[in-house]
Amino acid sequence: MTTDTLHPLAADYLERLRRAGRDLPAGRRRELLAEIQGHLSEAIEPGASDAQALTVLDRLGEPEAIIAAEMPPRDEPPNRRGVAEWAAIILLPFGGFIFGVGWLVGLILLWSSRAWTTRDKWIGTLVIPGGLATALFVALIAGGTTTNRYCSGFPGGVQHCTNAGGSSTGSTVLGTAVFVVLVLAPLVTAIYLARRAGRPRSL
Amino acid sequence: MAPSIRDTAISQLRRGVLEFCVLALLREGERYSYELVRALGDADGLVTTEGTLYPMLGRLRREGVVETTWRESPSGPPRRYYRLTPDGQSVLDGFVIEWTRFRDSVNTLLGNGVLK
């Protein structure tokens, strides 16, 4: 393939295309380079000005864009939920009960999957860290504070005791509401993730 | 920043119809790659980067809707001539029917007042 008859700017462009296309299968790359070289030698007359050559190159577009169009479309998200996606959907709410690690495994699966957008992944991560185990943990702590009187102070010294909770129906209602939210949120998120997995999106 | 829904929709529309436009250009007989690319590039609003048409021509070849032969050019490197295969012809005929329905429906929905 000789490029010495090409305009210097065109030869330069072809070289950029050659470098951008180094990951293409050899046959495809050779074919594409031959076609573009043919285009350049037809479109740019011998002795054309730099401005004329640049106009032709502008119309062709960036070499990287041409290579991207030639690449097989491997960046498309999978259209279906695979085993890893289902595992993430189940482990995020329930995995916390497996010594807490299950939730972390779910989190790793969530972020390594291409079935969700970054926004979905953040929703899956933040609502709610730990999943249902967090609701149980919070309920146990809150349960403890409503039945026990908390005392502080030095042993043998003056003791300050306070009734930590359960003194008003307001805080019980609030506590129940928080608990319901903590239980529902991970479940709703799991359903949301199941529905969103593999949705086509613009890249 | 993610491209707006308008930009992606328009570029997908373009991409969707371009392959059929190539087939339509070949209905009258064979043409070589540069002629095809220039004809599409000169059509208003159809192509933004001519270079990306070459990978598309390659896909059409692999799909078997066009076939090609290399011929010497009076000047410069040899040219690759494209022509429709019988398969390509029937794909094109099918598209013309679908496109006409699609175009009429969209025009109706967009409103004749706007499009006159």
Interface residues (C-beta under 8 A of the other chain):
Chain A: T5 R28 E31 L32 A34 E35 I36 Q37 G38 H39 S41 E42 A43 R59 L60 G61 E62 P63 A65 I66 A69 E70 S202
Chain B: A2 P3 I5 T8 S33 Y34 V37 R38 G41 T48 T49 E50 G51 T52 Y54 P55 M56 L57 G58 G76 P77 P78 R79 R80
